């Protein structure tokens, strides 16, 4: 199987207004860009958790840029 892209777009029939981006590499997470809520798919050590906390803004920015690039390709 080919390696997954770093980011994937997802939608949900349960949350029609939500815009989900999935980050497939460490740290794996799903972010709802509508409200910036993150669902982590990792178990963090104390050190990992500290690093993740410092990097959250960076990952939100990356996910948002990915979404913007994908949407602009459809326009």
C-alpha positions in Angstrom: 0.0 0.0 0.0 1.2 3.5 -0.8 2.0 5.8 2.1 -0.9 8.1 3.0 -0.6 11.8 2.4 0.3 13.9 5.5 -3.2 15.5 5.4 -6.6 14.3 4.3 -9.9 16.1 4.1 -13.0 14.5 5.7 -16.6 15.3 6.0 -19.4 14.0 8.2 -23.1 13.6 7.7 -23.5 14.1 11.5 -21.7 17.5 11.5 -22.7 19.2 8.3 -21.0 22.5 9.1 -17.7 20.9 10.2 -14.5 21.0 8.1 -12.3 18.1 9.2 -8.6 17.7 8.3 -6.8 14.5 9.4 -3.1 14.6 10.1 -1.8 11.1 9.3 1.8 11.3 10.7 3.0 11.7 14.3 1.2 13.2 16.1 -1.9 11.9 14.4 -5.0 14.0 14.9 -8.3 15.2 13.5 -9.0 18.9 13.6 -12.3 20.5 13.0 -11.4 23.8 11.3 -14.8 25.3 12.1 -13.8 25.6 15.8 -10.2 24.4 15.9 -11.1 21.4 18.1 -8.5 18.7 17.9 -9.0 15.0 18.6 -5.6 13.3 19.2 -5.1 9.8 18.0 -1.9 9.4 20.0 -0.9 8.5 23.5 1.7 11.0 24.6 4.6 10.6 27.0 5.1 13.7 29.3 7.8 14.9 27.0 5.7 14.4 23.8 2.8 16.2 25.4 4.9 19.2 26.2 6.2 19.3 22.6 2.7 18.8 21.2 1.4 21.7 23.3 4.1 24.0 21.9 3.4 22.9 18.3 -0.4 23.0 18.3 -0.6 26.4 16.6 1.9 25.2 13.9 -0.3 22.1 13.1 -3.5 24.2 13.0 -1.8 26.5 10.5 -0.6 23.6 8.4 -4.0 22.0 8.4 -5.6 25.3 7.4 -3.2 25.9 4.6 -3.8 22.3 3.3 -7.5 22.9 3.3 -7.2 26.3 1.6 -5.0 24.7 -1.1 -7.4 21.9 -1.7 -10.4 24.2 -1.9 -8.7 26.6 -4.3 -8.0 23.7 -6.7 -11.7 23.1 -7.0 -12.5 26.8 -7.8 
